[in-house]
Amino acid sequence: MRACASPLFPSSRFALPWAEVPALVAAHGPDLVLMDIRMPGVDGLAATERLRARPGAPEVLVLTTFHTDAHVLRALRAGAAGFLLKDTPPQEIVAAVRTVTAGDPVLSPAVTRRLIDRVTGDTGQDARRAAARARLALLAGRERDVALAVGRGLSNAEIGRELHLALPTVKTHVSRILTRLDLNNRVQIALLVHDANLPENGTA
């Protein structure tokens, strides 16, 4: 595992400008970048979006604080695998890095969903719902079932037990969902399902 413990440290005093980040990532090939929201020039949220749009992009953890909850949703939509509070103890940062590089979001899906519920307002809700449902309509059969289960916060193992699928099969479905919907990670699948706000039976 190659992690950039940053180029961006948990204090904007040490944050590098975005212009230096692509070269550092290309030179060191990290699996993960720890991204501060406050950066010289381009802010960390815009930088996350630009970085994740690059071929072979590393995973990104974005630093934030409880009082900037709206930034969390922006970070997740930009492709970040999760976020950390700036006062997170070092050992928890290490654990978060390991979690993300293992393919899971930093926070449990249930916690992430509660946070999303808190910061998502009514503005544009109908448009987001319609757009999300249209994208989910591209999925059929088990792919849709797996996407909805991800949106409910189930792990791959839990999805396998519920849908009677082998774990490798669940992972294959998740990978196909990401490719078909042009998403970066399972957090974005959960966001899409959340935005769709489907009835309990999972149909539009």
Secondary structure, DSSP 8 states (H G I E B T S, - for coil): --EES-SS-SSGGG---GGGHHHHHHHH--SEEEEES--SSS-HHHHHHHHHTSTT--EEEEEE-GGGHHHHHHHHHTT-SEEEETT--HHHHHHHHHHHHTT--SS-HHHHHHHHHHH--STTHHHHHHHHHHHHTT--THHHHHHHHHHTT--HHHHHHHHT--HHHHHHHHHHHHHHHT-SSHHHHHHHHHHHT--TTS--
